[in-house]
Amino acid sequence: IVNTMSIEGQHFVTDIWLGFNNGKQQISVDFYAQLITASHPHHHALTNYAKAVLVSLGLNSGPAHLEIKFTPRGPVLIEIGARLPGLMSQKSIKKVLGVDLVELTIAAVTQPSRALKLIKQLGRPKFARHVYFNSTQEGKILSLPDASQIEALDSCNEVMLLMKKGGQLHNTVTIPGRHAYAYFISDNEAQVENDYQRFLELEKIFYKK
């Protein structure tokens, strides 16, 4: 996932996330998305490719959300939307990047000079992991699960529950889509990894009363 902001024809990459899964060639089955920085070996190629796509499509103002697959031949575009990313918490993204992307979007369209100042506030991003809840169970949701133990993890910034009481819980192993997300954010990479491993243990009992 590559998210960008264009200001009067100048293109900026705000954040890049790599999806991690079990190797299945299937959509929406990632376990989590990991924020990468300029030191990652794919960062430069993804950045240049995303900017080239924006130029080709003439997207000169505002945000864009690109989903790109990195192949042996290099980056390949899967899809693009002239929008901010969906189902990503702007609250958590602001904590990661230090900039409010909604505010930046408005400025890019209405006050380009201000947007250029805001884009310079993008600081060194924190270590971040956007985690997708998985379920091997399915059935009617009788009550919402308790996320307090997950929220109490040191690097957990936010848990987003999309499920509703009385709704249907799907087995995410066989059906694409997610019913909950969490953000793990820290200045310490090891803390994020440790909390994620603890999350996997808590996830096993998350759907049990």
N, C-alpha and C positions, 0 to 999 in steps of 0.2 A: 504494500500500500504506500503510495507516494501522495502527499498532500502539498499543494502549492498555492501561492498567492501571486497574482499578476497586477502590476500597478503601472498604468500607462505604457504597456508593452514591455515592461521589465518583469522578468519571471524569477520568483524565489521559491525554493523548496523549504517548507516549514518543518516537515517531519516525514520520516520514512520508517515503516514498520515491516518486519519480515514475519510471515506466518510459519508456525511450526506445527506439524501434524505427524501422523503415523506412516506417512509415505503414500497414502491412498490418493489416487488421481480422482478426487471427488470434491465438489464445491462445498464450502461451509462446514468443513470437518476439522479445521485447525483447533489445536488445543489452546494456543495463545498466539498473540502477535508481540514481537519484541522490538522496541524502539532501537534503531541503530544510529551511530554517529559517523562523522566523516572518516574515522579510522577503519571502518568496516570495508572489506575488499570490494563490495558491490556498490558502495555508496556513490562513488564518483560516476560510475556507468549509469546508475539509476537516475541520478540527478540530471546528467546531460541528456539522457533519453527522454525524461519527462519534459524538460524544457523544449526539446525538439518537437515533441508532440503538440505542445501548446502553440508553438510557432506555426506548425503545419495546419492546425485547426483555427488559427486566428483568434485564440482566446487571450485577449489583451488586458482584461480588467476583471478582478475578483478571484474567488477561489476555484480550485479544481481538485477533484479526487480521482486518482488513477489507480487501477489495479493492474499490476504488471507481473508477468511470470519471467523469472530469470532462467534462461535455457543455455545449453552449451554454445549456442550462437549469439548469446547476449540477451538483453531485455526484449520482451514481446508484450505488446499492449493487449490486455483482456477487455477492459472497458474503461470509460472515462465519463465523469459527470462534472458539469460546471457548477459545483456546489461544495459546501463543507461536508466532511465525512458523516455518514449516517450512523446511528447507534454508537457513536463515540462521545463520551461525556466532555463537554467543553470546560466544565469545572476541573476535571482531572488534566485535560490537555493544557489548560492555563498553568497548572502547577508544574507540569513537565517543561513547558517551553518558556514560561514567564510572560506570555502575551495572550490576551484575549482574542481569539480568532474571529469571533463575531464582531467585536469592535474594529478589528483590522479589516474585515470584509466591508463594513459600512464605509470606513475611511477610504478604502481602495477605490470605491465607486464614487463617493461624494467629495472627498478631500484627499486627493492623491499625494500632496506634499506632506500631509500629516501621516498618511499611511507609510510613506518612505521613512519617516522618523520612527514610527512604531516597529517597523520590520527590523530596524537596527537594534531593538531591545531584545530580540531573540538571543537568549543567553546559551551557555553550555547546558544542554539538556540533562536532566537527571536520568538515572537508570529506571526504565519503566517497562511494564509488561501488562498488556491488555488480555485478560484471561477469560476464556469462554467456558461456562459451565457445561458439563456433559452429564447425560443421564442414560442409564441402561434400563430404567423403569419407564412405564407408561400407564396412563389411566387418568381418572378424574382427580383434580386437585381439591382435596377436602379442606385443607388449610395451608396457609403460606408457610414455607419453611423458615426456621430461625437462622438468620445470617450473622448473629452477634459474635460467634466465635471466629468467623472469618474476618469480620470487620475489626476485631480486636488485634489481629496480626499487625506487627509494627509497621510494615510497609504498605498495608492495605489502605488506600485512600478513599475507596468508594466501592460499594456493591450496588448493582442495578438489577432489580428484579423485574422481569417483563411478564411473568406469569400472574394470573389472577385466580382467586378462589372460585371454584366452580368451573374453571377452564380445563383444558386437556394438556396433560404432560406427555410429550412425545419422546420416544427412544431416539436420542440424537446420534446413536451409532448408525442407524439405518435411515433416518430422516434428516435432511439438512435443516439448519436453523438452530437458534439458541434461545433459551428462556431466561438466562441470567448472565451477567458479566461482572467482572471485578477489575479494578486497577491497582497494581502494586507499583509504588513509586518510592525511590530512595536515592540518596547520594552514595549508598553502599550497594554494589552489585550483588555481593554475597547475601545481603539481607533479603533482597528480592527473590533470589533463588531458594533460600532457606524457607521463606514464607510460602513460596509456591509449592514446595514439597509438603509443607504442613497443610496447605489448602487441599492438596490431592487426598490427604487422609481424611480431612473434614468433609470433603465432597462425598465420600462413600456413605456417610450417615446423614447427609444434608436433606435427603428426601424421605427420611424415616421419621415417624412421629415419636 
